[in-house]
Amino acid sequence: MTRRTRQIVAAVLAPLALLVALLAWGVSSPPGSSPDEDYHMGSIWCANGPIDGRCETTGDETTRELPGDVVQAAACFAFHSGQAATCPLDESSMVPTIRGNWLDNGYPPVFYAVMSTFVGPDLSVSIIVMRSFNALLYVGVLVALFFLLPLRMRHLLVWGALVAIVPLGTFLIPSVNPSSWSILQASGLWLATWGFFQQTGKRKIGLAALAVLLMVIGAGARSDSAAYGVLAVAVAVVLGWRKDKRFLLELILPVALVAIAAGLFLTSGQSGVLTAETERTQGLYSLIVANLQLLPGLWTGALGSWGLGWFDTPLPPLVWTTSVAVAVAVAFWGLKKGTPRKWLALAGVSAGLIVVPLYILVREGLLVGTGVQPRYVYPMMIIFAGVALVGTRRATLSMSRMQLAILATGLTVANSLALHINMRRYITGLDGTGVNLDRDAEWWWNTPISPMTVWIGGSMAFAIALAVFAWLAWSEKKTEQIAITTPTAV
């Protein structure tokens, strides 16, 4: 197979397989299954203001009336891992709730406004469409970014996106949780901005447009993503710095991106975290020391040591130890090469991973395990993984075929096991046992596609996406070796 044919096959098969894998995760759990999803669904249904039969006002400004199934979606199973998703839902009447963004504008409005366009009369259909849209958005934006980036930077995008995606990324990307867009921003913004400094012509314009889109996506979903977006832009500026007049002109883009982040940050009630005063129950020094010792728990939590959903879906050590091992191994492997710019950028991201959660925890007088969740720092982990690989020239990262196979197999197994457990938790509750998810099913979507079909299809699709990338990376390395060793005519 020629190099051109391999590239075409990979360009079609890998994104399609990844999309199918994410869609499988998108239907692996019922409405209300992601963290605080009752709040996010209420915010989506009310994003366009009062609408009869969808979001109605009451005499109390803090309360809205929403369809009963939206309010009650997770009422019976949240925090109860043995309970299947068989909540009795009232679909015929409006039910009051205070769970929504109208109360304090805690989240920026963009994510909720976009998701609200998919609200329909059927809750299940609406949620599946939203989750599918976010999966397609993730894959589509990263594919566009891949082809706009210089060749030498493309493997950074793929490795950075995949190395830490299991299980929190695969669970949250195809969800109606705003963290879905935060993950997308973290995966692409720093590369889009850095690539803008490197490219010329139409690709330069395309990367600028993608950078703006990614900043709006992230900062428009969560206020902390506005800060992470600024961090990503700073990383790109450090990596792309040049001493010429043209670069000074190009800095208009980073300045514009920071302005967008600031504007969206100020639309969120969470911006008050910078100045809010709270009473601490422990001394400042002891609180800092205690949290520093516990802080790695947040990082491993994003890779599976914390449960999925409402933290009520614990995953076995095989999942999170594999994910942690793969992420650490790849990042550590990338540290063998670098420049002062890389070390400066990496130091900035590392500082963010420590200072940001520590500041919030100490400010609020809390310890790791309360207040700050792994998904809050997860975007910075994605940026860290990508920046750690800067300086590597090949898609293989100069690893052997065996090393690539071990990494791909490890992530495949971790993803498949996490997907199975997540489905089991809602189909029968975790008190159910056995590999066959179809047996004794208490909950499933109203569709002829069975749970086992989704699990097998999703697991195989993820395996195919990883296998295609490993195959293409190794083929490219082999092609380079042949080109180097083949004598040329004199």
Order of alpha helices (4+ residues) and beta strands (2+ residues): alpha-alpha-beta-beta-alpha-beta-alpha-alpha-alpha-alpha-alpha-alpha-alpha-alpha-alpha-alpha-alpha-alpha-alpha-alpha-alpha-alpha
